[in-house]
Amino acid sequence: MREFMRRILVAMWLLVMCGALAPARAQVFDLDYDRQPVVALRGMWRFHTGDDLRWADPKFDDAQWALLRGDRDWAGQGHKDLSGMAWYRFKVVVPEGKLPLSLYVPMLMTSYEVYADGVKIGGFGKMPPDARADHNLPQVIALPAGQAARTVTFAVRVWHAPLWANYYGGGPHAAALVGATTLLQERAAQDVSGQAWSIVDEIVLAILEGLAGLAALAFFFLQPSDREYLWFGLMLLFSAAVRCFSNWGLSHAMGVLLRDDISGTLTTLMSLAAMAFYRRFLHGKRGWLFWFAASGVVAGGLTGLADGTLLTVQQSQELEAVFMLPFSVWVLALLFKTAKAGVADARLLLFPVLLQQAATLTGDAVWLSYLTGAQHKYAQQDVMLASWPFYFTLSDLTALLFLFVMLAILIGRFTRTRREEERFAAELDAARSVQHVLIPDEIPPVAGYAITGIYHPASEVGGDFFQVIPLEELGCVAGDQTGGMLVVVGDVSGKGLQAAMNVSLIVGSLRTLVDHTQRPAEILAGLNRRLFGRSNGGFTTCLVMLIDAAGALTVATAGHLAPYRNGMELELEDGLPLGLSLDAEYGESRFRLEPGDRLTMISDGVLEARNAHGELFGFERTRALSTQDATYIANAAQAFGQEDDITVLTLKKLVGARA
């Protein structure tokens, strides 16, 4: 009995040793066994590096080739960092019948050709010498029809792009299927649908960002001065474009380098728009950190353009992550600084941006540690929060939170700005109403004189004014005498409602003063007393002229430009502008107007008109035009390049008038 057991054990040992010493055999995938409609090719495939079209021959002896699993890439099976050409071989037993059969290849990196019994039946991408890295797409490849049961030898010729050698492994990344064509087509459609369902979060975010970006641009067109709406809108639209283009590339054959270049360019533009937005929104300065961050963004974009040529994909991603780090530091530093200063909008934005940047930096660190081999457990850049009914990640959450908080902030800011604009518009309407009263539409006629006045405000409400008051209105003409007037021309510093209110104060005070005195120096002194302490740090230049019916002219000036008589500037005794000193004194200068003489008064808006080359209209041009009509002078200065209010008043003593 013992001898019998010993012989049995020896025989078993010999069988085991013979099996171990015999060449390993690749799995033969059998569709004929139990008539299975579809078989997954998860078993062992023969594998060999190099390239020889004779390896497609079904009679070729591949017994010495290595064995690799057919549902995993070769990088994890002893061929890390391998690129270039390699071949796989395996056999499939197909049943007897007329049912169309196909091979379904879900993903096989990078380009490949499939041979059945030595005949090429399909493939994907371009092979050497014209090889190009394309994003891999699933393929359903029809098998040659056959009537009888037979064993088909498959050979798969693979080219793996060098740019992915240390990033993605070559060969199959999922189990191929062989079986009934209709079933495999349904499976392919399900996989495409599943892939589309897996990017629902990206599609939803792209739609939300696109709509929010368009809304921000609409706010900008309504309020062009608030450029944060422009940059925020562009940032969101570029982000939506990145999501759309990246997801589009998952289902369309396209050169990987071209796809990465377009996506990288859009990402760089998005980051630059984000920097412009944060700087404008948080009132940041263009300091050294700003320019360092901007340089990093541009360098990261250029690094992305260099992958596959000067750099591998892994090297490109490592450098991009490093170059983008200053951007995150700058954003967080600016946000903390502004929030610490008590800005409410910055405090609202602090948490979502902090969470967003923390998720980005953590994901980059995990991914880079995986690429460099520092750890092999975590290969995802993002944290999955939910997988049903669709994928939802931490990055999705931070993007939504940031989007909603920013929209709430910008809508609130837009509402506040609109209220301010409406209030300001109401004030401007009031100021225009005041100015309409203060700047006469029609100059009252004065016997013996032709008078023309033109006023072109630089903005909706200006600070220039003029008044022509016939002496007859003041009761200063005795008997049947007619003619004579008081002429007042002035310029209040500043613009807007405050300037209009100061003008109303001046004109009101003037109307009161001229009832008691018509002497120009006394009028200026009275106006100065009333304006002192009421100009909010501003001042007013003013020119007062008393002209009688005979042409006698008395002039006093408070810092205003001297008038021109027949093209020559009058020499006046000057005084301080109104409102600067309570002790200011004003002298008077006397002249005489003869029949035909023309007197021209202007504001400094004529002299300070500036053309596109920065050249001033100046005294020489003004003096040369001073003999022209008021309308001609004002229009010439305005066409030259108006920057301030333009006022021109001309009067001419008529020939034949009583001297």
Secondary structure by P-SEA (a helix, b strand, c coil): caaaaaaaaaaaaaaaaaaaacccccbbbbcccccccccccccbbbbbccccccccccccccccbbbbbcccccccccccccccbbbbbbbbbbbccccbbbbbbccccccccccccccccccccccccccccccbbbbbbbccccccbbbbbbbbbbbbbccccccccccccbbbbbccaaaaaaaaaaaaaaaaaaaaaaaaaaaaaaaaaaaaaaaaaaccccaaaaaaaaaaaaaaaaaaaaaaaacccccaaaaaaaaaaaaaaaaaaaaaaaaaaacccccaaaaaaaaaaaaaaaaaaaccccccaaaaaaaaaaaaaaaaaaaaaaaaaaaaaccaaaaaaaaaaaaaaaaaaaaaaaaaaaaacccccccccccccccccccccaaaaaaaaaaaaaaaaaaaaaaaaaaaaaaaaaaaaaaaaaaaaaccccccccccbbbbbbbbbcccccccbbbbbbccccccccccccbbbbbbbbccccccaaaaaaaaaaaaaaaaaaaccccaaaaaaaaaaaaccccccbbbbbbbbbbcccbbbbbbbcccbbbbcccbbbbccccccccccccbbbbbbbbcccccbbbbbbccccccccccccccccaaaaaaaccccaaaaaaaaaaaccccbbbbbbbbbcccccc
